[in-house]
Structures are given as structure tokens and as C-alpha cells.
Amino acid sequence: MLSDLFTGPHLLIVLAVVILLFGATKLPALAKAVGQSARIFRSEVKGLKDDEKADATAKNDAPVVGAPVVAASVAAEPVQEPHQKP
């Protein structure tokens, strides 16, 4: 059903409406903007996929529950008590 929606004559009608709405002089700028938007969208999707892969590898590298954990010693800063007024 949807495959019949965008056949040759329908695409020509859509193209004519776009030319009437935007004018022939603005079509190159419109096409450039659509291309840039598509490029940004693809890069964001790729970034999300890379983040998912990184999360999956981090989960695989996570320590086993119940395994001994060795903590580094941290020097504690002295706690300063608030000054009391006489």
C-alpha cells in the first residue's frame, strides 16, 4: 500500500509543490541544509552506537562480585572545626 504512494507521478507532483513553496533559487540552500542535518544525525547515531559498545566492554571488564577489592590509600584532609564566638 505505501509502496504505491511514492511512484513517478506522485514524486513529480511533490517536486512541483516544493518548487512552488520554496522557489527555484532557494532549493540548493534547502538541499544543503537537509544534507547537513542528515550528516549530523548520522554522526550522532554513530556516537550512540559507540557509547553502547563502550558500555558493553566496560560491563565485561567489571570486577566479579565477591572478588577482593584493593583500595588505594587516600590521605584524609584534617577537618576544621567552626570557630566559636565567646
Contacts in CASP RR format, 6 or more apart in sequence:
PFRMAT RR
TARGET T0000
AUTHOR 0000-0000-0000
METHOD contacts of the structure
MODEL  1
MLSDLFTGPHLLIVLAVVILLFGATKLPALAKAVGQSARIFRSEVKGLKD
DEKADATAKNDAPVVGAPVVAASVAAEPVQEPHQKP
6 14 0 8 1.000
18 27 0 8 1.000
19 27 0 8 1.000
22 30 0 8 1.000
63 69 0 8 1.000
END
